[in-house]
Structures are given as C-alpha cells and as structure tokens.
C-alpha cells in the first residue's frame, strides 16, 4: 500500500490550494479515503472523508463550506480542494485509508505541508 501526497505549499490567507493523494497497492475503489491534518503541538485531526464510490462526504466543522474532498477511482486519486484558507489551517496534511487484510490495518501517506501566512 502506498499513499503519496502532493500539492502543499505556502499561501496567503484567503487563498486556495489543491492537495492530491496518489494511491496504489490495494483495491482503491473499495475503501473510503480520508484527509487528516496535524499542526505543531496539536493532535492529528480528521479533516474530510469520502466514501468508496465518492457519493458520501463528511467534513470537520472547521472546514465545512471551504474544503471539498473528491476522488477519481479510475486514476486512484483523492483530492482536497481548500479555499478561503486561514492561518489556523496551517498543518501537515495526511492521506489515510483503513484496509481489511486479515483484520483492519491503517495506512498513512508521508504528509504534505500547508502554510497559510501573509
């Protein structure tokens, strides 16, 4: 299983970024996918989840109306479109999947840094 994030960077408040996660090594279209984030000195938190078919989505209250999660089951990609970014969105963002292989196992990407600052 491999999850590779990209798209992070430095952006001014009010700006936008689009994160991508390239997945491989498992039946991508079978599992829900999520984005988490972790700011310095804080616990990792769930940002958004999309169901296997891409129909159902859930968001943390802090990002509702600003972030959009989506997936492409053909290309095995998960995206996080982030608009109206705030300094408090600054964090490392991680792609996540939980897969059943003789029990549930969790997999994380290496993370991509998002910094919102003027």
SEMIMI-302732 format. One line per 10 residues: number of its first residue (from 1); for each residue x, y, z of N, C-alpha, C, CB. Coordinates in Angstrom, 3 decimals. Last residue first. Glycine has a CB too. Layout:
<pts>
NUM) X/Y/Z/X/Y/Z/X/Y/Z/X/Y/Z | ...
</pts>
This chain:
<pts>
118) 0.743/35.517/5.684/0.983/36.683/4.841/2.441/37.118/4.928/0.058/37.839/5.245 | 0.043/32.027/5.483/0.678/33.161/6.143/0.842/34.309/5.157/2.045/32.757/6.736 | -0.271/28.750/5.797/-1.088/29.902/5.421/-0.573/31.105/6.199/-2.618/29.649/5.705 | 1.109/25.856/4.610/1.361/27.006/5.463/0.574/28.196/4.935/2.874/27.330/5.531 | 1.144/22.439/4.518/0.379/23.607/4.086/0.632/24.723/5.095/-1.159/23.280/3.966 | 3.030/19.647/3.588/2.901/20.806/4.459/2.104/21.915/3.782/4.278/21.321/4.865 | 1.999/16.308/3.471/2.401/17.482/2.693/2.090/18.724/3.528/1.663/17.532/1.294 | 2.718/12.822/4.162/2.276/14.166/4.529/2.778/15.237/3.576/2.731/14.488/5.922 | 3.031/10.216/3.587/4.150/10.867/4.274/3.804/12.295/4.694/5.385/10.878/3.373 | -0.035/8.402/4.356/0.979/8.954/3.478/2.056/9.657/4.285/0.353/9.915/2.473
108) -0.945/5.456/6.153/-0.809/6.903/6.064/0.202/7.270/4.981/-0.383/7.494/7.422 | -3.218/2.896/7.032/-2.086/3.334/6.232/-2.131/4.851/6.085/-2.088/2.645/4.846 | -4.304/0.291/9.213/-4.304/1.698/8.835/-3.038/2.034/8.053/-4.421/2.594/10.082 | -6.253/-2.639/8.951/-4.936/-2.015/9.091/-5.005/-0.601/8.545/-3.838/-2.839/8.356 | -8.339/-5.144/10.252/-8.223/-3.791/9.702/-6.834/-3.240/9.981/-9.305/-2.857/10.297 | -7.897/-8.573/9.198/-8.037/-7.544/10.211/-7.830/-6.175/9.577/-7.040/-7.770/11.364 | -6.894/-9.469/6.737/-6.796/-10.310/7.954/-6.867/-9.379/9.165/-5.448/-11.170/7.973 | -7.249/-6.517/5.821/-6.340/-7.580/5.361/-6.043/-8.462/6.559/-5.006/-6.993/4.735 | -8.998/-3.767/5.048/-9.158/-5.060/5.703/-8.238/-6.075/5.037/-10.635/-5.535/5.648 | -7.718/-0.497/5.663/-7.961/-1.605/4.746/-8.083/-2.896/5.519/-6.842/-1.712/3.703
98) -8.028/2.895/5.758/-8.068/1.709/6.602/-8.535/0.546/5.730/-9.013/1.914/7.847 | -6.063/5.673/4.774/-7.019/4.635/4.426/-6.908/3.508/5.448/-6.776/4.109/2.980 | -5.152/9.088/4.246/-5.354/7.945/5.144/-6.352/6.962/4.552/-5.839/8.420/6.524 | -2.892/11.814/3.890/-3.871/10.930/3.272/-3.941/9.645/4.103/-3.498/10.623/1.774 | -2.303/14.743/5.760/-2.015/13.340/5.504/-3.200/12.641/4.845/-1.644/12.634/6.801 | -0.674/17.828/6.168/-1.888/17.127/5.744/-1.523/15.721/5.264/-2.623/17.918/4.619 | 0.515/19.907/8.648/0.871/18.844/7.715/-0.398/18.061/7.423/2.004/17.914/8.291 | -0.788/23.295/8.703/-0.578/21.953/9.265/0.063/21.076/8.210/-1.918/21.326/9.760 | -2.934/25.999/8.820/-1.540/25.595/8.702/-1.297/24.281/9.429/-0.619/26.685/9.251 | -5.375/26.933/9.382/-5.333/25.733/8.537/-3.908/25.236/8.344/-5.970/26.017/7.178
88) -5.042/29.314/10.666/-5.244/28.127/11.504/-5.357/26.836/10.697/-6.486/28.301/12.343 | -4.961/31.150/8.570/-3.711/30.765/9.240/-3.863/29.507/10.094/-3.218/31.907/10.111 | -7.171/29.876/5.995/-6.916/30.698/7.177/-5.585/30.273/7.802/-8.082/30.571/8.210 | -8.504/29.907/2.680/-7.597/29.364/3.698/-7.308/30.392/4.782/-6.286/28.902/3.056 | -10.478/29.708/0.671/-10.608/30.639/1.805/-9.729/30.196/2.970/-12.081/30.738/2.261 | -10.237/26.170/-0.093/-10.477/27.570/-0.429/-10.586/28.404/0.836/-11.752/27.717/-1.276 | -8.964/23.235/-1.160/-9.032/24.082/0.025/-9.128/25.541/-0.410/-7.796/23.857/0.944 | -9.661/20.067/-2.180/-9.668/21.457/-2.625/-9.896/22.341/-1.415/-10.758/21.703/-3.713 | -8.152/17.187/-2.217/-8.735/18.074/-1.210/-8.564/19.496/-1.722/-8.060/17.884/0.210 | -8.526/14.015/-3.847/-8.168/15.422/-3.833/-8.804/16.127/-2.642/-8.591/16.093/-5.138
78) -7.168/10.924/-4.722/-8.059/11.636/-3.819/-7.579/13.080/-3.765/-8.087/10.979/-2.387 | -6.936/8.515/-7.353/-6.529/9.767/-6.738/-7.602/10.263/-5.787/-6.234/10.822/-7.804 | -7.159/6.531/-9.366/-6.779/6.214/-7.991/-6.173/7.432/-7.289/-5.786/5.044/-7.970 | -8.221/6.869/-11.837/-6.820/7.268/-11.672/-6.287/6.971/-10.273/-6.666/8.745/-11.970 | -10.757/5.854/-11.216/-10.022/5.351/-12.379/-8.528/5.651/-12.215/-10.566/5.986/-13.693 | -11.731/7.250/-9.084/-11.455/5.824/-8.893/-10.744/5.197/-10.085/-12.743/5.081/-8.629 | -11.076/10.126/-7.733/-11.128/9.603/-9.090/-10.730/8.140/-8.998/-10.186/10.410/-10.076 | -12.744/12.200/-5.308/-11.886/11.095/-5.696/-12.112/10.716/-7.149/-12.127/9.894/-4.796 | -12.740/14.965/-2.947/-13.259/14.244/-4.103/-12.291/13.115/-4.448/-13.461/15.200/-5.321 | -13.645/17.496/-0.638/-12.924/16.260/-0.910/-13.575/15.566/-2.100/-12.909/15.330/0.339
68) -13.304/20.881/-0.069/-14.069/19.872/-0.801/-13.178/18.670/-1.069/-14.630/20.449/-2.131 | -13.625/23.579/2.271/-12.863/22.464/1.702/-13.819/21.514/0.983/-12.065/21.707/2.811 | -15.613/25.401/3.048/-14.356/25.899/2.472/-13.563/24.808/1.764/-13.498/26.519/3.558 | -17.779/24.124/4.120/-18.032/25.288/3.284/-16.787/25.859/2.634/-18.685/26.343/4.090 | -15.937/23.052/6.938/-17.175/22.979/6.149/-17.407/24.273/5.384/-18.381/22.684/7.057 | -13.820/23.170/8.649/-13.528/23.350/7.225/-14.775/23.313/6.346/-12.565/22.287/6.767 | -14.705/22.771/11.234/-13.792/23.891/10.997/-13.519/24.149/9.514/-12.487/23.637/11.705 | -16.111/20.410/11.259/-16.859/21.674/11.301/-15.973/22.852/10.906/-17.444/21.906/12.706 | -14.888/18.082/8.868/-14.784/18.702/10.178/-15.513/20.040/10.135/-13.294/18.884/10.601 | -17.128/16.333/6.678/-16.098/17.331/6.934/-16.060/17.701/8.413/-16.339/18.581/6.080
58) -17.907/13.721/4.370/-18.043/14.321/5.694/-16.870/15.251/5.928/-18.119/13.237/6.804 | -19.769/12.315/1.647/-18.612/13.044/2.174/-18.941/13.573/3.561/-18.205/14.209/1.227 | -20.748/9.911/-0.753/-20.884/10.470/0.582/-19.614/11.155/1.035/-21.261/9.394/1.564 | -19.760/9.197/-3.292/-21.071/9.829/-3.159/-21.218/10.539/-1.819/-22.175/8.791/-3.320 | -17.537/7.718/-3.796/-17.431/9.167/-3.918/-18.730/9.910/-3.727/-16.883/9.509/-5.233 | -17.472/5.095/-3.307/-17.990/5.490/-4.621/-17.931/6.995/-4.840/-19.417/5.012/-4.783 | -16.415/5.134/-0.688/-15.720/4.410/-1.761/-16.172/4.843/-3.153/-15.939/2.918/-1.603 | -16.640/8.506/0.711/-16.949/7.084/0.634/-16.345/6.464/-0.627/-18.468/6.864/0.660 | -14.313/10.696/2.200/-15.180/10.428/1.050/-15.397/8.922/0.978/-14.556/10.981/-0.291 | -13.682/13.026/4.795/-13.758/11.645/4.356/-14.682/11.558/3.154/-14.247/10.724/5.498
48) -11.564/15.450/6.417/-12.636/15.092/5.487/-12.530/13.626/5.105/-12.587/15.977/4.227 | -10.024/15.716/8.806/-10.478/16.879/8.052/-11.685/16.532/7.179/-9.341/17.426/7.185 | -9.146/14.655/11.993/-9.802/14.287/10.751/-10.347/15.540/10.076/-10.932/13.265/11.007 | -5.984/15.522/13.447/-7.437/15.611/13.394/-7.956/15.237/12.008/-7.899/17.020/13.770 | -3.386/14.977/15.779/-3.848/14.820/14.401/-5.366/14.812/14.396/-3.284/13.519/13.758 | -2.880/17.487/18.293/-3.159/16.134/17.864/-3.606/16.120/16.400/-4.226/15.498/18.762 | -0.200/19.962/18.298/-1.605/19.537/18.372/-1.750/18.093/17.915/-2.500/20.456/17.515 | 2.353/20.812/17.831/1.874/20.816/19.204/0.438/20.383/19.383/2.033/22.150/19.763 | 1.610/21.850/14.555/2.641/21.694/15.594/2.033/21.784/16.987/3.736/22.761/15.432 | -1.224/20.041/13.211/-0.476/21.275/13.416/0.551/21.057/14.522/-1.428/22.452/13.769
38) -2.267/17.732/10.980/-1.661/17.876/12.291/-0.823/19.140/12.321/-0.807/16.645/12.645 | -5.056/16.204/9.321/-4.013/17.211/9.432/-3.498/17.262/10.861/-4.534/18.590/8.994 | -6.381/13.855/6.920/-6.152/14.324/8.279/-5.138/15.464/8.209/-5.649/13.160/9.215 | -8.656/12.604/4.602/-7.552/13.537/4.835/-7.548/13.901/6.320/-7.683/14.824/3.932 | -9.628/9.311/3.460/-9.718/10.488/4.328/-8.466/11.351/4.241/-9.951/10.062/5.772 | -11.765/7.015/1.776/-10.479/7.685/1.905/-10.655/8.966/2.719/-9.875/7.997/0.509 | -13.281/3.780/1.704/-13.351/5.206/1.962/-11.935/5.759/2.125/-14.209/5.496/3.221 | -12.654/1.246/-0.802/-12.497/1.827/0.534/-12.732/3.333/0.566/-11.118/1.528/1.059 | -12.744/0.331/-3.381/-13.497/-0.414/-2.370/-13.568/0.311/-1.028/-12.875/-1.775/-2.171 | -11.067/1.485/-5.180/-12.481/1.789/-5.284/-13.361/1.109/-4.251/-12.950/1.426/-6.618
28) -8.529/0.282/-4.581/-8.844/1.676/-4.233/-10.337/1.953/-4.200/-8.187/2.615/-5.215 | -7.256/-2.308/-3.458/-8.461/-2.106/-4.273/-9.059/-0.736/-3.940/-9.513/-3.250/-4.025 | -3.717/-1.470/-3.410/-4.940/-2.030/-2.829/-6.111/-1.712/-3.751/-5.195/-1.466/-1.391 | -1.580/-0.194/-4.616/-1.321/-1.384/-3.806/-2.533/-1.983/-3.122/-0.328/-1.060/-2.784 | -1.951/3.391/-4.308/-1.642/2.175/-5.048/-1.478/1.020/-4.074/-0.368/2.356/-5.904 | -2.839/6.832/-4.771/-2.913/5.587/-4.013/-2.576/4.401/-4.901/-4.307/5.411/-3.398 | -2.039/10.136/-4.382/-1.988/9.032/-5.334/-1.880/7.730/-4.554/-0.793/9.191/-6.327 | -3.677/12.958/-3.495/-3.102/11.743/-2.914/-3.191/10.652/-3.973/-3.846/11.319/-1.584 | -3.437/16.518/-3.528/-3.742/15.251/-4.185/-3.040/14.116/-3.460/-3.326/15.285/-5.671 | -4.778/19.732/-2.778/-3.940/18.606/-2.430/-4.395/17.371/-3.211/-3.981/18.344/-0.909
18) -4.857/22.944/-3.789/-5.468/21.660/-4.061/-4.453/20.561/-3.763/-5.966/21.579/-5.528 | -5.552/26.109/-2.268/-4.617/25.048/-2.635/-5.418/23.797/-2.934/-3.569/24.787/-1.506 | -6.108/29.651/-2.062/-6.552/28.278/-2.299/-5.373/27.366/-2.601/-7.557/28.233/-3.450 | -6.406/32.481/0.262/-6.013/31.787/-0.955/-6.520/30.358/-1.007/-4.524/31.793/-1.085 | -6.885/33.554/2.699/-7.891/33.763/1.662/-7.593/33.041/0.367/-8.030/35.210/1.386 | -3.458/34.130/3.388/-4.835/33.981/3.881/-5.844/34.364/2.805/-5.055/34.843/5.137 | -1.210/32.725/0.920/-1.689/33.829/1.750/-3.089/33.538/2.271/-1.679/35.145/0.958 | 0.746/29.741/1.145/-0.321/30.517/0.515/-0.760/31.611/1.472/-1.525/29.609/0.121 | 3.061/27.243/0.461/2.810/28.485/1.189/1.771/29.298/0.430/4.123/29.302/1.381 | 2.046/23.763/0.161/2.884/24.925/-0.087/2.524/26.086/0.804/2.784/25.340/-1.519
8) 0.987/20.669/-1.462/1.123/21.602/-0.368/2.007/22.784/-0.741/1.678/20.901/0.843 | 0.989/18.798/-3.503/0.178/19.998/-3.651/0.270/20.995/-2.519/-1.209/19.614/-3.812 | 0.667/15.312/-2.524/1.332/16.420/-3.207/0.415/17.630/-3.180/1.707/16.040/-4.669 | 1.162/12.038/-1.110/0.501/13.339/-1.176/1.340/14.348/-1.956/0.224/13.866/0.235 | 0.747/8.742/-1.610/1.711/9.811/-1.853/0.964/11.125/-2.050/2.600/9.492/-3.089 | 0.595/5.601/-0.317/-0.171/6.827/-0.417/0.826/7.974/-0.539/-1.126/7.016/0.816 | 0.584/2.154/-0.889/1.352/3.396/-0.943/0.401/4.568/-1.134/2.403/3.353/-2.082 | 0.855/-1.183/0.000/0.000/0.000/0.000/0.896/1.239/0.000/-0.970/0.002/1.235
</pts>
